[in-house]
Amino acid sequence: MLLGEEIGAVTLIFAVCVVAAVFDAVDRGYDVVLVKDAVCSSADETHDALITVYASRLSQQVTLVTSRDVIAAWQRSVLRK
């Protein structure tokens, strides 16, 4: 289940299953920015394993960032206006 909202050149995607959304977006040719401290799993080990997969196997399509990175980018964007 994906819900996307177009904001300029950026589409925000909210997903019930993040791994499915990431692979679907990659398959469709999107560059994915994943906020790694804003997603979770039923077990920490599963979360850590998926982050490792994104970083090692999908590093050309998936950029891992933190919530601090996102907030800082939004603040810089707002200041430019």
N, C-alpha and C positions, 0 to 999 in steps of 0.2 A: 504494500500500500504506500504510494508516494503522493505527496501533496507538494506541488512546486509553486513558488510565487516569484514572478519575474521582477527584478529590481535593477533596472538599467541593464548592464551586461552581466549581472550576477543572478543566478537562480538559487534560491534556498530550497533545499529538499529535506522534508521531515519524513522519517521512515520508521516503521515498526521494527523492521529487521535491517540494521545498518549494513551488515555484510552483503545482503542481497542488493541493497540500494547501491552500494559501492561498486559491486561487480556489474550491475546493470548499467550504471553511469559510464563505467570504463568501456563496456561493450558497445555503448552508443557513441563513444568518442569524446566524452566529456573529460575535462581535467577536474579532478576531485580534490577539494580541500576538506580534510577530516579533522575535526576538533577532538583530539584524542582524549582530553580529560573531560569531555562532555558526553561520552558514550560509555556504556557499561555492558557487562555480561552477567550471566547467572553465577559465574565464578571468575575470580581474578586471573586465574591461569588461562582461561579461554580468552579474556580480554587481552592479556599480554601476548598470547600466541597470535591473535589476529593483528595486533599492532605490528608485530614482527613481520608477518606476511605482507602487510601493506608497505612497510618500510623496505623490505628486502626484495620482494617479487614484483611490486607494483609502483616502485619509486618514480617511474617516468610519468605515471598517470595520477598518482595519489600523493598529495602534499600533506604531511602531518603537521598540525599546529596545536597550540594550546589556547585555552580561552583567553588568556592574557594577550596573546598575539592578536586575536580577533578584536578584542576591546581596543587595543592600541591602534589597530588599523582603522577601525570605525571612528575613533577620536581624531586621528589625523585627517580622515576624509571629511569629517564635520568641520574641522578647523579651516580646511581649504575653501569652504563655501562662503 
